[in-house]
């Protein structure tokens, strides 16, 4: 970034895609709502198998998962 560019000028216009993986529907819903309000595109899955299948199609930028699935 040169001195004439601001962070806003170099930021991507593509939404960041997030995959939420958690076996709790309430947790998925809470996090998905918060992330969507911040402008993220959110996909959810309730198990690892579903997450892998969706991730192969969606190719999320970030995967957030419950470690105790």
Phi, psi and omega per residue, in radians:
X1 nan 2.186 3.094
X2 -1.526 3.029 -3.021
X3 -1.185 -0.228 -3.133
X4 -1.642 -0.113 -3.124
X5 -1.756 2.377 3.032
X6 -1.666 2.910 3.106
X7 -1.039 -0.653 -3.128
X8 -1.126 -0.583 -3.110
X9 -1.255 -0.473 -3.111
X10 -1.769 -0.073 3.139
X11 -1.191 2.530 3.117
X12 -1.267 2.623 3.081
X13 -1.633 -0.145 3.113
X14 -1.329 2.347 3.110
X15 -1.191 2.524 3.077
X16 -1.385 2.286 -3.116
X17 -1.716 2.240 -3.111
X18 -2.092 2.370 3.022
X19 -1.873 2.153 3.074
X20 -1.804 2.223 3.139
X21 -2.154 1.997 3.130
X22 -2.769 2.479 -3.139
X23 -1.400 -0.128 3.101
X24 -1.673 2.042 3.135
X25 -1.085 -0.652 -3.138
X26 -1.122 -0.731 3.124
X27 -1.150 -0.799 3.099
X28 -1.002 -0.794 -3.103
X29 -1.127 -0.763 -3.130
X30 -1.078 -0.880 -3.130
X31 -1.179 -0.694 -3.139
X32 -1.090 -0.755 3.122
X33 -1.067 -0.812 -3.126
X34 -1.098 -0.766 -3.129
X35 -1.182 -0.705 3.113
X36 -1.104 -0.662 3.109
X37 -1.102 -0.434 3.118
X38 -1.589 0.037 3.046
X39 1.700 0.106 3.117
X40 -1.424 2.609 2.968
X41 -1.565 2.206 -2.990
X42 -2.132 2.332 2.986
X43 -2.102 2.579 -3.123
X44 -2.198 2.756 3.067
X45 -2.589 2.574 -3.117
X46 -1.785 0.012 3.093
X47 -2.712 2.882 -3.089
X48 -1.086 -0.712 -3.111
X49 -1.081 -0.768 3.118
X50 -1.140 -0.699 3.140
X51 -1.089 -0.748 -3.140
X52 -1.110 -0.781 3.132
X53 -1.057 -0.843 -3.134
X54 -1.173 -0.693 -3.106
X55 -1.108 -0.579 3.108
X56 -1.147 -0.507 -3.133
X57 -1.560 -0.847 -3.017
X58 -1.392 -0.590 -3.085
X59 0.968 1.094 -3.081
X60 -1.139 2.664 3.071
X61 -1.259 -0.530 -3.058
X62 -2.551 2.432 3.033
X63 -2.083 2.172 3.081
X64 -1.940 2.167 -3.053
X65 -2.321 2.674 3.014
X66 -1.371 2.200 -3.095
X67 -1.272 -0.255 -3.095
X68 -1.875 0.557 3.116
X69 -1.061 nan nan
